[in-house]
Amino acid sequence: MRINCPICGDRDRREFYYLGASDYLNRPAEGDLDAIHTYLHIRENPAGVTKDLWHHEAGCSSWLVVERNTSTHEIHSVTLASEVTK
């Protein structure tokens, strides 16, 4: 699988570190223990299109939101995480 980094261009996925679903960008309020538990531990594992956080570890060190299909590995879009609106 290849990821087209907005800064470095087309790169092999081995240059990146996968964090998980882009839901991690939407942190719950402090003190809401149920929301924090769900945020940290309850994750879906869908087959199909997802939005995930990837860190370009062996490149520019940018955090990216990658929209991809987990069944076909087709990448639909790559956006800098700092440009994603919540």
C-alpha contacts under 8 A as a table, 3 or more apart, distances in Angstrom:
res1	aa1	res2	aa2	distance
1	M	12	D	6.34
1	M	13	R	5.67
1	M	73	H	6.78
2	R	10	D	6.50
2	R	11	R	5.44
2	R	12	D	4.53
2	R	13	R	5.29
3	I	9	G	7.98
3	I	10	D	5.70
3	I	11	R	5.34
3	I	12	D	6.26
3	I	13	R	6.01
3	I	75	I	7.42
3	I	78	V	7.55
4	N	8	C	7.62
4	N	9	G	5.02
4	N	10	D	4.04
4	N	11	R	6.03
4	N	78	V	6.70
5	C	8	C	5.27
5	C	9	G	4.78
5	C	10	D	6.03
5	C	11	R	6.95
5	C	56	H	7.93
5	C	64	L	7.78
5	C	78	V	6.80
6	P	9	G	5.94
6	P	78	V	7.09
6	P	79	T	6.86
6	P	80	L	7.03
7	I	60	C	7.21
8	C	11	R	7.64
8	C	59	G	7.22
8	C	60	C	6.93
11	R	15	E	7.04
12	D	15	E	5.99
12	D	16	F	7.92
13	R	16	F	5.43
14	R	17	Y	7.61
15	E	56	H	6.13
15	E	57	E	5.98
15	E	58	A	4.79
15	E	59	G	6.75
16	F	54	W	6.16
16	F	55	H	5.36
16	F	56	H	4.47
16	F	57	E	5.21
16	F	58	A	6.56
17	Y	54	W	5.51
17	Y	55	H	4.97
17	Y	56	H	6.50
17	Y	57	E	6.11
18	Y	52	D	7.68
18	Y	53	L	6.28
18	Y	54	W	4.59
18	Y	55	H	6.49
19	L	52	D	7.35
19	L	53	L	5.44
19	L	54	W	5.83
19	L	55	H	7.44
20	G	24	Y	7.56
20	G	52	D	5.38
20	G	53	L	5.57
20	G	54	W	7.59
21	A	24	Y	6.40
21	A	50	T	7.38
21	A	51	K	5.94
21	A	52	D	4.23
21	A	53	L	6.00
22	S	25	L	5.80
22	S	51	K	5.58
22	S	52	D	4.65
22	S	53	L	5.25
22	S	65	V	6.62
23	D	26	N	5.53
23	D	27	R	7.91
23	D	39	Y	7.87
24	Y	27	R	6.31
24	Y	39	Y	7.26
25	L	86	K	7.42
26	N	86	K	6.85
27	R	36	I	7.91
27	R	39	Y	7.18
28	P	32	D	7.19
28	P	35	A	6.02
28	P	36	I	6.07
28	P	39	Y	7.22
29	A	32	D	6.08
29	A	35	A	7.90
29	A	36	I	7.91
30	E	33	L	7.85
30	E	36	I	7.89
32	D	35	A	5.45
32	D	36	I	6.19
33	L	36	I	4.98
33	L	37	H	6.01
34	D	37	H	5.12
34	D	38	T	6.22
35	A	38	T	5.11
35	A	39	Y	5.99
36	I	39	Y	4.93
36	I	40	L	6.12
37	H	40	L	5.30
37	H	41	H	5.78
37	H	42	I	7.25
38	T	41	H	5.41
38	T	42	I	4.78
38	T	43	R	7.70
39	Y	42	I	6.41
39	Y	43	R	7.86
46	P	49	V	7.80
46	P	50	T	7.45
46	P	70	T	7.76
47	A	69	N	7.47
47	A	70	T	5.65
47	A	71	S	5.79
48	G	68	R	7.81
48	G	69	N	4.76
48	G	70	T	5.15
48	G	71	S	5.55
48	G	72	T	7.92
49	V	67	E	6.78
49	V	68	R	5.36
49	V	69	N	4.11
49	V	70	T	6.26
50	T	67	E	5.58
50	T	68	R	5.58
50	T	69	N	6.23
50	T	70	T	7.07
51	K	65	V	6.26
51	K	66	V	5.49
51	K	67	E	4.31
51	K	68	R	6.50
52	D	65	V	5.45
52	D	66	V	5.26
52	D	67	E	6.44
52	D	68	R	7.93
53	L	63	W	6.75
53	L	64	L	5.62
53	L	65	V	4.79
53	L	66	V	6.36
53	L	81	A	7.71
54	W	63	W	5.79
54	W	64	L	5.15
54	W	65	V	6.40
54	W	66	V	6.96
55	H	61	S	6.29
55	H	62	S	5.85
55	H	63	W	4.52
55	H	64	L	6.17
56	H	59	G	5.34
56	H	60	C	6.04
56	H	61	S	4.78
56	H	62	S	5.41
56	H	63	W	6.41
56	H	64	L	7.54
57	E	60	C	7.13
57	E	61	S	5.16
57	E	62	S	7.70
58	A	61	S	7.07
59	G	62	S	7.97
62	S	80	L	7.05
62	S	81	A	7.94
63	W	80	L	6.13
63	W	81	A	5.44
63	W	82	S	7.65
64	L	78	V	6.52
64	L	79	T	5.55
64	L	80	L	4.53
64	L	81	A	4.81
65	V	78	V	5.76
65	V	79	T	5.22
65	V	80	L	6.17
65	V	81	A	5.43
65	V	84	V	7.82
66	V	75	I	7.16
66	V	76	H	7.65
66	V	77	S	5.88
66	V	78	V	4.57
66	V	79	T	6.57
67	E	75	I	6.04
67	E	76	H	5.41
67	E	77	S	5.18
67	E	78	V	6.41
68	R	73	H	6.35
68	R	74	E	5.62
68	R	75	I	4.23
68	R	76	H	5.41
68	R	77	S	7.19
69	N	72	T	5.59
69	N	73	H	5.21
69	N	74	E	5.35
69	N	75	I	6.48
69	N	76	H	7.69
70	T	73	H	5.24
70	T	74	E	7.61
75	I	78	V	7.75
79	T	83	E	6.96
79	T	84	V	7.19
80	L	83	E	5.45
80	L	84	V	6.93
81	A	84	V	5.29
